Amino acid sequence: MKGVNSAAMQAEQLKLDGNLCFMKNRFGAAIDAYTEAITLCPNVAIYWTNRALCHRKRNDWTRVEEDCRKAVQLDHNSVKGHYMLGLALMQRKKYAEGIKALERSLDLGRGANPRSYMVEEIWQELARAKYQEWEHDSTQRSWDLQNLKECCEIALVEKYSLDVTQMEGFTDEITDSASQQLQALNSVFSKASEPDTPKEIPDYLCCRITLDIFRDPVIAPSGFTYERAVILDHLNKVGMFDPITRQPLRPSQLVQNLAVKEAVQAFLETHGWAYRMD
């Protein structure tokens, strides 16, 4: 037991040494310190995430992924572990898995401290990841639709030429029919591309204070819905009152607006461009 306690104490001192090196941008030395700590106590998740952060500073995303996978294996609730794992996966263009890790870190972060800088940082990265995924997928969809449309147009032209040859004397009728079919074709493909065409986000999906699309909406007794972090910041810095009605308001009175949250998620699922952060 004495040896175990001694190893734990040495590991903690090595972590402190690593932290000091990290603050001085001596990332190689910090990695060495954290590695020694891991050797002594391999089941402490924070040693792995601290070393992963150093690898992140060096843009060594393969090692970031390796260390973070070990960290979340040791601590399923590691906010930083899931967060940096998501970043590493996004760097490797593993969009679906990366987004899943970032969403997990965001849920954990909101549960621990919804107003922390970490939650905002995670959201920014998640939004960027979602936008990148949409951009990648929408580009492919656009190419597929364009190729399909061109094939359909060629088929219509060939059908028109064949009809004109086989039905002499009905050229006007055939031309009118072909024109209508072409218009219908354009309408169908225009409709198919609508979800990938940016437009104005509905007001009911946006916070009345920031005018940005909701991330974590909460409803006040007044019936107005606000972004959680924003309204909490208002209550903390401005005063304990509803910013619209001016009625007294305390944090404990805020309730998550699940209906709006689900509406936002449904909108974003089909309009990935709305994740873009200007």
Disulfide bonds with the S-S distance in Angstrom:
none
